[in-house]
Amino acid sequence: MQFENMDQLVEAIEQWGEDKGILPNPDSYAQYAKTREECDELYWGVIRKDEAEVKDAIGDVVVTLIMQCGAWDFTFQEAVESAYNVIKQRKGRMVNGQFIKEGE
């Protein structure tokens, strides 16, 4: 299925969460554990250089984060905007392919 924009996709994920009984009141600890599990899958996909596994794991991480937002009663967009508003002014440098914040 193709979505015209990210809003439609997030809405579909939220509907899936409702259909599965995860939303409207997911357990934040359970969602955290699920996010960790999916991050481990991402790690192994990166180690194995398995693009399909990496893509699937990134998507799964995002789904768990959307469910986590539901536990805290804010939207995924609000969470990402909050992070962006912190990082947009950040200064630093690239070291071995990783951004290091100024002062670290």
VEXNU-794651 format. One record per residue: residue in one letter; x, y, z of N, C-alpha, C, O in turn. Coordinates in Angstrom, 2 decimals. Example, Ala and Ser with C-alpha at 12.3 -4.5 7.8 and 13.67 -1.06 7.14 Angstrom:
BEGIN
+------+---------+---------+---------+---------+---------+---------+---------+---------+---------+---------+---------+---------+
! code !     npx !     npy !     npz !    capx !    capy !    capz !     cpx !     cpy !     cpz !     opx !     opy !     opz !
+------+---------+---------+---------+---------+---------+---------+---------+---------+---------+---------+---------+---------+
!    A !   13.19 !   -5.69 !    7.80 !   12.30 !   -4.50 !    7.80 !   13.20 !   -3.30 !    7.80 !   14.24 !   -3.32 !    8.46 !
!    S !   12.85 !   -2.25 !    7.08 !   13.67 !   -1.06 !    7.14 !   12.90 !    0.03 !    7.87 !   13.41 !    1.14 !    8.04 !
+------+---------+---------+---------+---------+---------+---------+---------+---------+---------+---------+---------+---------+
This chain:
BEGIN
+------+---------+---------+---------+---------+---------+---------+---------+---------+---------+---------+---------+---------+
! code !     npx !     npy !     npz !    capx !    capy !    capz !     cpx !     cpy !     cpz !     opx !     opy !     opz !
+------+---------+---------+---------+---------+---------+---------+---------+---------+---------+---------+---------+---------+
!    M !    0.85 !   -1.18 !    0.00 !    0.00 !    0.00 !    0.00 !    0.89 !    1.24 !    0.00 !    1.88 !    1.30 !    0.73 !
!    Q !    0.54 !    2.20 !   -0.80 !    1.28 !    3.46 !   -0.87 !    0.48 !    4.55 !   -0.18 !   -0.75 !    4.58 !   -0.25 !
!    F !    1.19 !    5.43 !    0.48 !    0.56 !    6.56 !    1.16 !    1.04 !    7.84 !    0.52 !    2.19 !    7.94 !    0.10 !
!    E !    0.15 !    8.81 !    0.45 !    0.50 !   10.09 !   -0.17 !    1.44 !   10.90 !    0.70 !    2.26 !   11.67 !    0.19 !
!    N !    1.35 !   10.74 !    2.02 !    2.21 !   11.50 !    2.91 !    2.38 !   10.76 !    4.23 !    1.70 !    9.78 !    4.51 !
!    M !    3.30 !   11.25 !    5.04 !    3.61 !   10.60 !    6.31 !    2.43 !   10.65 !    7.27 !    2.23 !    9.72 !    8.05 !
!    D !    1.63 !   11.71 !    7.23 !    0.46 !   11.80 !    8.11 !   -0.48 !   10.62 !    7.89 !   -0.97 !   10.03 !    8.85 !
!    Q !   -0.73 !   10.29 !    6.62 !   -1.61 !    9.16 !    6.32 !   -1.02 !    7.85 !    6.84 !   -1.74 !    7.00 !    7.37 !
!    L !    0.27 !    7.70 !    6.69 !    0.94 !    6.49 !    7.16 !    0.86 !    6.37 !    8.68 !    0.56 !    5.29 !    9.20 !
!    V !    1.13 !    7.45 !    9.39 !    1.05 !    7.43 !   10.85 !   -0.38 !    7.12 !   11.29 !   -0.58 !    6.35 !   12.23 !
!    E !   -1.36 !    7.71 !   10.63 !   -2.76 !    7.42 !   10.95 !   -3.07 !    5.94 !   10.75 !   -3.77 !    5.33 !   11.56 !
!    A !   -2.56 !    5.35 !    9.68 !   -2.78 !    3.93 !    9.42 !   -2.12 !    3.08 !   10.50 !   -2.69 !    2.07 !   10.93 !
!    I !   -0.93 !    3.47 !   10.94 !   -0.23 !    2.74 !   12.01 !   -1.01 !    2.86 !   13.32 !   -1.15 !    1.88 !   14.05 !
!    E !   -1.52 !    4.05 !   13.60 !   -2.33 !    4.23 !   14.81 !   -3.60 !    3.39 !   14.75 !   -4.00 !    2.80 !   15.76 !
!    Q !   -4.23 !    3.32 !   13.59 !   -5.42 !    2.49 !   13.43 !   -5.07 !    1.03 !   13.64 !   -5.83 !    0.30 !   14.28 !
!    W !   -3.94 !    0.60 !   13.10 !   -3.47 !   -0.77 !   13.33 !   -3.31 !   -1.03 !   14.83 !   -3.71 !   -2.07 !   15.34 !
!    G !   -2.70 !   -0.05 !   15.54 !   -2.52 !   -0.17 !   16.98 !   -3.85 !   -0.31 !   17.72 !   -3.96 !   -1.08 !   18.66 !
!    E !   -4.85 !    0.45 !   17.27 !   -6.19 !    0.33 !   17.86 !   -6.80 !   -1.03 !   17.55 !   -7.37 !   -1.68 !   18.42 !
!    D !   -6.67 !   -1.46 !   16.30 !   -7.22 !   -2.75 !   15.89 !   -6.61 !   -3.90 !   16.67 !   -7.28 !   -4.90 !   16.94 !
!    K !   -5.35 !   -3.77 !   17.03 !   -4.64 !   -4.83 !   17.76 !   -4.78 !   -4.69 !   19.27 !   -4.29 !   -5.54 !   20.02 !
!    G !   -5.45 !   -3.63 !   19.73 !   -5.65 !   -3.43 !   21.16 !   -4.46 !   -2.81 !   21.88 !   -4.42 !   -2.78 !   23.11 !
!    I !   -3.51 !   -2.31 !   21.12 !   -2.35 !   -1.64 !   21.73 !   -2.73 !   -0.23 !   22.15 !   -2.44 !    0.19 !   23.27 !
!    L !   -3.38 !    0.49 !   21.26 !   -3.87 !    1.83 !   21.56 !   -5.33 !    1.72 !   21.98 !   -6.00 !    0.79 !   21.52 !
!    P !   -5.84 !    2.58 !   22.80 !   -5.32 !    3.89 !   23.15 !   -4.43 !    3.92 !   24.40 !   -3.89 !    4.98 !   24.72 !
!    N !   -4.25 !    2.82 !   25.10 !   -3.51 !    2.86 !   26.36 !   -2.40 !    1.82 !   26.40 !   -2.48 !    0.88 !   27.19 !
!    P !   -1.37 !    1.96 !   25.58 !   -0.30 !    0.98 !   25.62 !    0.52 !    1.11 !   26.91 !    0.60 !    2.18 !   27.51 !
!    D !    1.10 !    0.00 !   27.31 !    1.99 !    0.00 !   28.46 !    3.35 !    0.55 !   28.01 !    3.99 !   -0.02 !   27.13 !
!    S !    3.78 !    1.65 !   28.60 !    5.02 !    2.29 !   28.16 !    6.24 !    1.39 !   28.33 !    7.15 !    1.43 !   27.51 !
!    Y !    6.26 !    0.57 !   29.38 !    7.39 !   -0.34 !   29.58 !    7.41 !   -1.45 !   28.52 !    8.47 !   -1.81 !   28.02 !
!    A !    6.25 !   -1.97 !   28.18 !    6.15 !   -3.00 !   27.15 !    6.58 !   -2.43 !   25.80 !    7.27 !   -3.10 !   25.03 !
!    Q !    6.17 !   -1.21 !   25.51 !    6.56 !   -0.59 !   24.25 !    8.05 !   -0.31 !   24.21 !    8.69 !   -0.44 !   23.17 !
!    Y !    8.61 !    0.08 !   25.35 !   10.06 !    0.27 !   25.43 !   10.78 !   -1.05 !   25.13 !   11.75 !   -1.07 !   24.36 !
!    A !   10.32 !   -2.14 !   25.72 !   10.94 !   -3.44 !   25.49 !   10.84 !   -3.83 !   24.01 !   11.78 !   -4.37 !   23.44 !
!    K !    9.70 !   -3.54 !   23.40 !    9.51 !   -3.84 !   21.99 !   10.45 !   -3.00 !   21.13 !   11.02 !   -3.49 !   20.15 !
!    T !   10.62 !   -1.74 !   21.48 !   11.55 !   -0.88 !   20.75 !   12.97 !   -1.43 !   20.84 !   13.68 !   -1.47 !   19.84 !
!    R !   13.38 !   -1.85 !   22.04 !   14.72 !   -2.44 !   22.21 !   14.88 !   -3.68 !   21.34 !   15.92 !   -3.86 !   20.71 !
!    E !   13.86 !   -4.51 !   21.31 !   13.91 !   -5.73 !   20.48 !   14.10 !   -5.36 !   19.01 !   14.92 !   -5.96 !   18.32 !
!    E !   13.35 !   -4.37 !   18.55 !   13.46 !   -3.96 !   17.15 !   14.80 !   -3.29 !   16.86 !   15.35 !   -3.44 !   15.77 !
!    C !   15.34 !   -2.56 !   17.84 !   16.68 !   -1.96 !   17.67 !   17.74 !   -3.05 !   17.57 !   18.71 !   -2.90 !   16.81 !
!    D !   17.58 !   -4.13 !   18.31 !   18.51 !   -5.27 !   18.18 !   18.45 !   -5.85 !   16.77 !   19.48 !   -6.20 !   16.19 !
!    E !   17.25 !   -5.95 !   16.21 !   17.12 !   -6.44 !   14.84 !   17.80 !   -5.48 !   13.85 !   18.41 !   -5.92 !   12.88 !
!    L !   17.68 !   -4.18 !   14.11 !   18.37 !   -3.20 !   13.28 !   19.88 !   -3.39 !   13.37 !   20.57 !   -3.38 !   12.36 !
!    Y !   20.36 !   -3.57 !   14.58 !   21.80 !   -3.80 !   14.80 !   22.29 !   -4.99 !   13.95 !   23.29 !   -4.89 !   13.25 !
!    W !   21.57 !   -6.10 !   14.04 !   22.00 !   -7.29 !   13.30 !   21.88 !   -7.09 !   11.80 !   22.70 !   -7.61 !   11.04 !
!    G !   20.89 !   -6.35 !   11.36 !   20.79 !   -6.04 !    9.94 !   21.96 !   -5.22 !    9.45 !   22.49 !   -5.45 !    8.37 !
!    V !   22.38 !   -4.25 !   10.27 !   23.54 !   -3.43 !    9.92 !   24.80 !   -4.29 !    9.89 !   25.58 !   -4.22 !    8.95 !
!    I !   24.99 !   -5.11 !   10.92 !   26.17 !   -5.98 !   11.00 !   26.24 !   -6.89 !    9.77 !   27.31 !   -7.10 !    9.20 !
!    R !   25.09 !   -7.45 !    9.39 !   25.04 !   -8.38 !    8.25 !   24.97 !   -7.67 !    6.90 !   25.02 !   -8.31 !    5.85 !
!    K !   24.87 !   -6.33 !    6.94 !   24.71 !   -5.54 !    5.72 !   23.52 !   -6.03 !    4.89 !   23.58 !   -6.14 !    3.67 !
!    D !   22.42 !   -6.32 !    5.60 !   21.20 !   -6.83 !    5.00 !   20.20 !   -5.68 !    4.86 !   19.49 !   -5.34 !    5.80 !
!    E !   20.16 !   -5.09 !    3.67 !   19.33 !   -3.90 !    3.45 !   17.86 !   -4.16 !    3.75 !   17.20 !   -3.31 !    4.36 !
!    A !   17.33 !   -5.29 !    3.36 !   15.91 !   -5.59 !    3.61 !   15.65 !   -5.66 !    5.11 !   14.63 !   -5.16 !    5.59 !
!    E !   16.55 !   -6.28 !    5.85 !   16.38 !   -6.38 !    7.31 !   16.48 !   -5.01 !    7.97 !   15.73 !   -4.70 !    8.89 !
!    V !   17.42 !   -4.18 !    7.48 !   17.57 !   -2.83 !    8.03 !   16.30 !   -2.02 !    7.77 !   15.80 !   -1.35 !    8.67 !
!    K !   15.79 !   -2.08 !    6.56 !   14.58 !   -1.32 !    6.22 !   13.40 !   -1.76 !    7.09 !   12.68 !   -0.93 !    7.63 !
!    D !   13.22 !   -3.07 !    7.23 !   12.12 !   -3.60 !    8.04 !   12.29 !   -3.19 !    9.50 !   11.32 !   -2.80 !   10.16 !
!    A !   13.51 !   -3.29 !   10.01 !   13.76 !   -2.95 !   11.42 !   13.51 !   -1.47 !   11.69 !   12.94 !   -1.12 !   12.71 !
!    I !   13.95 !   -0.61 !   10.78 !   13.70 !    0.83 !   10.96 !   12.20 !    1.07 !   11.02 !   11.72 !    1.81 !   11.88 !
!    G !   11.46 !    0.48 !   10.11 !   10.00 !    0.62 !   10.13 !    9.39 !    0.11 !   11.42 !    8.50 !    0.75 !   11.99 !
!    D !    9.87 !   -1.04 !   11.89 !    9.35 !   -1.60 !   13.14 !    9.66 !   -0.70 !   14.33 !    8.82 !   -0.55 !   15.22 !
!    V !   10.85 !   -0.11 !   14.35 !   11.20 !    0.82 !   15.43 !   10.25 !    2.00 !   15.42 !    9.76 !    2.41 !   16.47 !
!    V !    9.98 !    2.55 !   14.25 !    9.07 !    3.69 !   14.14 !    7.67 !    3.30 !   14.64 !    7.03 !    4.08 !   15.35 !
!    V !    7.20 !    2.11 !   14.28 !    5.88 !    1.67 !   14.75 !    5.86 !    1.62 !   16.27 !    4.91 !    2.10 !   16.89 !
!    T !    6.89 !    1.06 !   16.89 !    6.91 !    0.98 !   18.35 !    6.98 !    2.36 !   18.97 !    6.42 !    2.59 !   20.05 !
!    L !    7.67 !    3.29 !   18.31 !    7.74 !    4.65 !   18.85 !    6.39 !    5.36 !   18.74 !    6.02 !    6.13 !   19.63 !
!    I !    5.67 !    5.10 !   17.68 !    4.33 !    5.67 !   17.54 !    3.42 !    5.14 !   18.65 !    2.63 !    5.88 !   19.23 !
!    M !    3.54 !    3.85 !   18.95 !    2.76 !    3.27 !   20.04 !    3.19 !    3.89 !   21.38 !    2.35 !    4.14 !   22.24 !
!    Q !    4.48 !    4.13 !   21.56 !    4.99 !    4.75 !   22.79 !    4.42 !    6.16 !   22.94 !    4.06 !    6.58 !   24.04 !
!    C !    4.32 !    6.89 !   21.85 !    3.72 !    8.23 !   21.91 !    2.30 !    8.14 !   22.45 !    1.87 !    8.99 !   23.23 !
!    G !    1.57 !    7.10 !   22.04 !    0.21 !    6.90 !   22.54 !    0.18 !    6.70 !   24.05 !   -0.79 !    7.09 !   24.71 !
!    A !    1.22 !    6.09 !   24.60 !    1.28 !    5.88 !   26.05 !    1.42 !    7.20 !   26.80 !    1.02 !    7.31 !   27.96 !
!    W !    1.98 !    8.18 !   26.15 !    2.25 !    9.48 !   26.78 !    1.31 !   10.57 !   26.30 !    1.43 !   11.72 !   26.71 !
!    D !    0.38 !   10.20 !   25.42 !   -0.64 !   11.13 !   24.94 !   -0.07 !   12.33 !   24.19 !   -0.54 !   13.46 !   24.34 !
!    F !    0.94 !   12.05 !   23.38 !    1.39 !   13.05 !   22.41 !    1.60 !   12.34 !   21.09 !    1.69 !   11.12 !   21.04 !
!    T !    1.69 !   13.12 !   20.02 !    1.80 !   12.52 !   18.69 !    3.25 !   12.28 !   18.33 !    4.17 !   12.86 !   18.91 !
!    F !    3.43 !   11.40 !   17.37 !    4.76 !   11.13 !   16.83 !    5.36 !   12.42 !   16.27 !    6.55 !   12.69 !   16.46 !
!    Q !    4.55 !   13.20 !   15.59 !    5.04 !   14.46 !   15.04 !    5.52 !   15.38 !   16.15 !    6.57 !   16.02 !   16.02 !
!    E !    4.77 !   15.46 !   17.25 !    5.20 !   16.31 !   18.38 !    6.55 !   15.85 !   18.93 !    7.39 !   16.67 !   19.28 !
!    A !    6.74 !   14.54 !   19.01 !    8.00 !   14.01 !   19.53 !    9.16 !   14.34 !   18.59 !   10.22 !   14.77 !   19.04 !
!    V !    8.96 !   14.15 !   17.30 !   10.03 !   14.41 !   16.33 !   10.31 !   15.91 !   16.25 !   11.47 !   16.32 !   16.15 !
!    E !    9.26 !   16.73 !   16.27 !    9.47 !   18.19 !   16.27 !   10.22 !   18.63 !   17.51 !   11.08 !   19.51 !   17.43 !
!    S !    9.92 !   18.05 !   18.65 !   10.62 !   18.38 !   19.89 !   12.11 !   18.09 !   19.75 !   12.96 !   18.90 !   20.12 !
!    A !   12.43 !   16.91 !   19.20 !   13.84 !   16.55 !   19.00 !   14.50 !   17.49 !   18.00 !   15.62 !   17.94 !   18.21 !
!    Y !   13.79 !   17.77 !   16.91 !   14.37 !   18.66 !   15.89 !   14.66 !   20.04 !   16.47 !   15.69 !   20.64 !   16.17 !
!    N !   13.74 !   20.55 !   17.28 !   13.94 !   21.88 !   17.86 !   15.15 !   21.92 !   18.78 !   15.72 !   22.99 !   19.00 !
!    V !   15.54 !   20.78 !   19.32 !   16.76 !   20.71 !   20.14 !   17.99 !   20.62 !   19.24 !   18.98 !   21.32 !   19.47 !
!    I !   17.94 !   19.77 !   18.22 !   19.15 !   19.52 !   17.42 !   19.43 !   20.58 !   16.36 !   20.57 !   20.70 !   15.91 !
!    K !   18.42 !   21.34 !   15.96 !   18.62 !   22.25 !   14.81 !   19.69 !   23.31 !   15.06 !   20.29 !   23.79 !   14.11 !
!    Q !   19.93 !   23.67 !   16.29 !   20.95 !   24.67 !   16.61 !   22.27 !   24.05 !   17.07 !   23.24 !   24.75 !   17.35 !
!    R !   22.28 !   22.73 !   17.14 !   23.44 !   22.02 !   17.67 !   24.66 !   22.20 !   16.78 !   24.56 !   22.13 !   15.55 !
!    K !   25.78 !   22.43 !   17.40 !   27.04 !   22.54 !   16.69 !   27.88 !   21.33 !   17.06 !   27.75 !   20.75 !   18.13 !
!    G !   28.76 !   20.96 !   16.13 !   29.62 !   19.82 !   16.38 !   30.41 !   19.48 !   15.14 !   30.57 !   20.29 !   14.22 !
!    R !   30.91 !   18.24 !   15.13 !   31.74 !   17.80 !   14.01 !   31.51 !   16.30 !   13.76 !   31.02 !   15.58 !   14.63 !
!    M !   31.89 !   15.88 !   12.58 !   31.81 !   14.47 !   12.23 !   33.12 !   13.79 !   12.60 !   34.20 !   14.28 !   12.25 !
!    V !   33.02 !   12.67 !   13.30 !   34.19 !   11.87 !   13.66 !   33.85 !   10.41 !   13.36 !   32.93 !    9.84 !   13.94 !
!    N !   34.60 !    9.83 !   12.44 !   34.39 !    8.43 !   12.06 !   32.92 !    8.14 !   11.71 !   32.37 !    7.12 !   12.12 !
!    G !   32.31 !    9.04 !   10.96 !   30.95 !    8.84 !   10.51 !   29.88 !    9.12 !   11.53 !   28.71 !    8.81 !   11.31 !
!    Q !   30.25 !    9.71 !   12.66 !   29.28 !   10.02 !   13.72 !   29.38 !   11.50 !   14.08 !   30.48 !   12.04 !   14.20 !
!    F !   28.21 !   12.15 !   14.26 !   28.18 !   13.54 !   14.66 !   28.44 !   13.63 !   16.16 !   27.75 !   13.00 !   16.96 !
!    I !   29.45 !   14.41 !   16.53 !   29.81 !   14.60 !   17.93 !   29.45 !   16.03 !   18.29 !   29.93 !   16.98 !   17.68 !
!    K !   28.59 !   16.18 !   19.32 !   28.18 !   17.51 !   19.74 !   29.38 !   18.29 !   20.26 !   30.29 !   17.74 !   20.87 !
!    E !   29.35 !   19.59 !   19.99 !   30.37 !   20.48 !   20.50 !   30.42 !   20.37 !   22.02 !   29.38 !   20.38 !   22.68 !
!    G !   31.61 !   20.27 !   22.58 !   31.76 !   20.17 !   24.02 !   31.87 !   18.74 !   24.52 !   32.06 !   18.51 !   25.71 !
!    E !   31.76 !   17.77 !   23.63 !   31.90 !   16.37 !   24.05 !   33.25 !   15.84 !   23.65 !   33.57 !   14.68 !   23.92 !
+------+---------+---------+---------+---------+---------+---------+---------+---------+---------+---------+---------+---------+
